[in-house]
Amino acid sequence: MGATPRTSLELAPSTSCALTSAGVAASAARSVAATDGAPTEVPTEAELLDKDVPTSASVAELGGAGPLEPERISFLKGLMAFIGPGFLVSMAYIDPGNLASDINQGVQAGYTLIWVTLWCTVLGFVMQMMAAKLGVATGRHLAEHARENYPIFPRMVLWVLVELGVIACDMIEVIGGAVALNTLSNGAVPLWAGVLITACSAFGVLLLERAGMRVLEAVLVALIMTMGGTFFYMFFSTDVDYVEALKGMVIPRLNGHTIPYAVGAIGAIIMPHNLYLHSGLMMSRSDYIAVVSVRRALRFVKVESAIALTLSLMINISIISVFSGAFYNSLVAPQVGLGNAGFELGKMFGTAIRIIWAVGLLAAANASTVTSTYAGQIVMDGFWNWKISIWWRTLAVRLITLGPTLLVAVFLRNGDASFDTLTEWLNIVQSLVLPFVVIPLLLFTSSERIMGEHASRPWFTVVMSIFTAILIGMNGYLAVTFGLSELPSEDWARFLFALICTVYLTFMGYLIVGVERSARWWAKSKSFLKTRARLVCARPADMMEVHL
């Protein structure tokens, strides 16, 4: 058999990191070669040197001259080849929505909920690994598997729900950027102007992409380092009680007052579109996977993702601790939120801390833009195979998000508090979307038909199903509690809310049962109803004969 077809992994403006067709084609070609009994041709150093691959290290560095051999690849060189996707994914764990949740935790619950953030991040890591494993082992990402395994109507519903999650995340980024600019300028840049400026930032990211993936990666690393530097500086220069912070991390404490903030943290940390993103990013590593094997590639992905998410966890803990030390049990605590957090810090610790906070928040808003932009492109390409320019998609999403955020910024008097309320609603939207991503992911990764020898063990699937059920229950509690407190008290509003909840739970049940089993149940139900209908129709005729 001839050489395996080669595909470029360079990021083009109209694609999302070559995350779909290129990686799938390469993986499919390799699998065909393997099944025909012919050895898969491994790329040589010369071939790989001609590529502009989106990683921090060239594959050519993994081995010496000639064909690359897995046994010749050191752990460090292999790890460097897989550096990138985990850090891109970790940006969603420190976006403005997470920062808003961190502020609420610190101000309202003190240090007592740091353990929630810790274990939510651990659970998020496990789910990210499931998504990455799906991409590494199958050569297709989560959205493509959804397209192949669900009929058109459920697939459309899933797509709409995930797009709602992406739009909600994008709105949070716009809000965070606007608040950061307003805080950085000490109010000189009004919130509505900050909304417009931040809405244009995604296009700056796309311009960097045209300069080369390595340039974009360097900027993203710089933004993450900026966040780490600013928030760690605040952690060590403000009134943080380090002993209490450590106790909050290792001793679980929860009461009736802190439950809503704990559940809010869960909804903010584990984002639905991030699972699609991680599985899609693995397509850009298909050549590396062919060199090092699936099992070793998964080992590199785990280490890289663990490093990235540990950094995000440290940033989140720093923010919770800073606001806990500054405002917990204070008179201004009920008024502190994302919208005015910088100004309140400035009043207590000086102008320098206000500026440092604003710089970190601005970096978080711009860095997380990359996550939602690429995730949205992966979702659209995977569900429908639509080849839409990423520029046009970004423009459409930003136009959708501009409307409500501008209305809040321009027409509501208490803009800061309104932004905080809107952020809470958007975090709830993402938490409600999460089950419709996690349930298919669990089903796909546990299926031997899809995963082959890499399918999840039954015990792991059972444990993750239990955690998923707990997660769904807590998110549902938050949605119902917050919804009933914010919605009008009229009967029509309560009826509409109950109807939406019924439809929501019904579709979730359909996903849990599975497509094939649901189809069998539906067929049996129709057969039963037809039989009953014939009996009912035949009964009057029988009675007439008896009477005659």
C-alpha positions, 0 to 999 in steps of 0.5 A, spaced: 500 500 500 502 507 498 504 512 503 498 514 508 495 521 505 498 527 508 494 533 511 496 539 513 495 541 520 496 549 519 490 553 522 487 556 516 482 562 517 476 559 515 477 553 519 478 551 527 485 549 527 484 544 522 480 540 527 475 536 523 476 534 516 484 534 516 485 530 522 479 525 521 482 524 514 489 522 517 486 518 522 482 514 517 487 513 512 491 510 518 486 505 520 485 503 513 492 501 512 492 497 519 486 493 517 489 491 511 495 488 514 500 493 511 504 497 516 502 504 517 507 509 514 510 513 519 512 520 517 519 522 517 523 528 520 523 531 513 516 531 512 514 534 518 519 539 518 515 542 512 509 543 516 507 549 521 504 545 526 500 548 532 504 546 537 510 548 542 515 543 539 516 540 532 514 532 531 521 532 528 524 533 535 521 527 538 526 522 534 532 522 530 533 522 523 529 517 519 522 514 521 520 516 528 520 510 533 516 510 539 521 507 543 526 513 541 522 518 544 523 521 551 517 523 556 519 530 556 520 531 548 513 527 547 510 531 553 512 538 549 509 535 543 502 535 546 503 542 550 497 547 548 490 544 548 490 543 555 492 550 556 487 553 551 482 548 555 484 551 562 482 558 560 475 556 560 476 555 568 478 562 569 474 566 565 470 572 567 464 567 569 468 563 574 471 570 577 464 572 578 463 565 582 470 566 586 468 573 588 461 571 590 464 565 594 469 569 598 464 575 599 458 570 602 462 564 604 469 566 606 474 560 605 469 555 607 467 553 599 475 553 597 474 545 597 468 545 592 472 549 587 478 544 588 473 538 587 469 541 581 476 542 578 478 535 579 471 532 576 472 537 570 479 534 569 476 527 569 471 529 564 476 533 560 480 527 559 474 523 557 473 528 551 480 528 550 480 520 550 474 520 545 478 524 540 485 521 541 482 513 540 477 514 535 480 520 530 473 524 531 471 529 536 464 529 540 460 533 535 462 528 530 460 522 534 453 526 536 452 527 528 453 519 527 449 517 532 443 521 533 437 522 529 436 529 526 431 532 531 435 530 537 441 532 534 438 539 532 436 540 539 443 538 542 446 543 537 442 548 539 443 547 546 450 547 546 450 553 541 446 557 547 452 555 552 457 558 547 453 564 546 452 565 554 460 564 555 461 569 550 456 574 553 460 573 560 467 575 556 464 581 553 461 583 560 468 581 563 472 585 558 467 591 559 468 591 567 475 591 566 476 597 561 471 601 566 475 599 572 482 600 569 480 607 566 477 609 573 470 610 570 473 614 564 470 608 559 463 607 560 460 600 560 457 601 554 463 603 550 467 597 554 462 592 551 463 595 544 471 595 545 471 588 548 466 585 542 471 587 537 477 583 541 475 576 538 477 579 531 484 581 534 485 574 536 483 572 529 488 576 526 494 573 530 492 567 528 493 569 521 500 571 523 501 564 525 499 559 530 505 560 534 504 567 535 497 566 537 500 561 542 505 565 545 500 571 546 495 566 550 501 564 554 502 571 555 495 572 557 495 566 562 502 568 565 499 575 566 493 573 570 497 568 574 502 574 576 496 579 577 492 574 582 498 571 585 500 578 587 494 580 590 494 573 594 500 575 597 499 582 598 492 583 601 489 581 608 489 573 606 489 568 612 493 563 609 491 558 615 484 559 613 485 558 606 488 551 607 483 549 612 477 551 606 481 547 601 481 540 605 475 541 610 468 540 607 464 545 610 457 547 607 450 550 610 444 552 608 446 559 606 452 557 602 449 551 598 447 556 592 454 559 592 457 552 592 452 550 586 454 556 582 461 554 583 459 548 579 456 551 574 461 556 572 467 551 573 465 545 568 463 548 561 459 544 556 463 547 550 469 546 553 468 538 552 467 539 545 473 543 544 478 538 548 476 532 543 476 537 537 483 539 539 486 532 539 485 532 531 490 537 531 495 532 534 493 526 530 500 525 527 503 525 534 498 520 536 500 515 530 508 516 532 507 515 540 501 510 540 494 512 543 496 509 550 502 514 550 499 520 547 493 519 553 499 519 558 502 526 555 495 529 554 493 527 562 500 530 564 499 537 560 492 538 562 493 536 569 499 542 569 494 547 566 488 545 570 492 546 576 494 553 574 487 555 573 485 552 580 491 556 584 488 562 580 481 561 582 483 559 590 487 566 590 481 570 588 476 567 593 482 568 598 483 575 596 475 577 597 474 573 603 480 576 607 477 583 604 470 583 605 467 577 608 462 579 614 463 586 612 458 591 611 459 592 604 459 584 602 452 584 600 454 589 594 460 587 592 460 583 585 464 583 579 461 589 576 464 593 582 470 589 585 475 593 582 473 599 585 472 596 592 479 593 592 481 600 590 478 603 596 481 598 601 488 597 598 489 603 594 489 604 586 495 599 584 491 593 587 485 596 583 489 597 576 492 590 577 485 587 578 483 590 572 489 588 568 488 580 570 480 581 569 481 584 562 487 578 560 481 573 562 476 576 558 481 576 552 484 569 553 477 566 554 475 569 547 479 564 544 476 558 547 469 560 545 471 562 538 474 555 537 469 551 541 463 554 537 467 552 530 468 545 532 461 544 534 458 547 528 463 543 523 461 537 527 454 537 528 452 539 521 459 539 517 458 546 515 464 550 512 463 557 515 468 562 515 470 563 522 470 570 521 463 570 519 461 566 525 464 570 530 461 576 527 454 573 528 455 570 535 458 577 537 452 581 534 447 576 538 451 578 545 451 585 543 444 586 544 442 584 551 449 586 554 448 593 551 441 594 553 444 592 560 449 597 560 446 603 557 438 603 559 439 600 567 441 605 572 445 600 576 449 597 571 454 594 575 448 590 579 445 588 573 451 585 570 452 581 576 445 578 575 446 577 568 452 573 569 449 569 574 443 567 569 448 566 564 452 561 569 445 558 570 444 557 562 451 553 562 450 549 568 443 547 565 446 545 558 452 541 561 448 534 562 446 534 554 454 534 553 456 529 559 451 524 558 452 523 550 460 523 552 459 518 557 455 513 552 460 514 547 466 513 551 463 507 554 461 504 548 466 498 545 463 499 538 466 506 538 472 506 542 474 499 541 479 497 546 479 504 549 472 504 552 471 506 559 471 500 564 464 499 567 466 501 574 468 507 571 462 509 567 458 507 573 462 512 578 461 517 573 454 516 572 453 517 579 457 524 579 453 526 573 447 525 577 449 529 583 451 534 578 445 534 574 441 534 581 445 540 584 444 544 577 437 543 577 436 545 584 440 552 583 436 553 576 429 552 580 431 556 586 434 562 582 428 561 577 422 561 582 426 567 586 427 572 579 421 570 575 414 573 576 409 570 581 403 570 576 400 563 574 402 563 567 409 564 569 409 558 573 406 554 568 411 556 563 416 554 568 413 547 569 412 546 562 420 548 560 422 543 566 418 537 563 420 538 556 427 539 559 427 532 563 424 528 558 429 530 553 434 528 558 431 521 559 431 520 552 438 521 552 440 517 558 435 511 555 439 511 548 437 512 541 436 504 540 432 503 546 428 509 545 426 507 538 424 500 541 420 503 547 416 507 542 415 502 537 412 497 543 408 503 545 405 504 538 403 497 537 400 497 544 396 503 543 394 500 536 391 494 539 387 497 544 384 502 539 382 496 535 379 492 541 375 499 543 373 499 536 371 492 536 367 492 542 361 496 540 360 491 534 360 485 539 355 488 543 350 489 537 351 482 535 349 479 542 343 484 542 341 482 536 
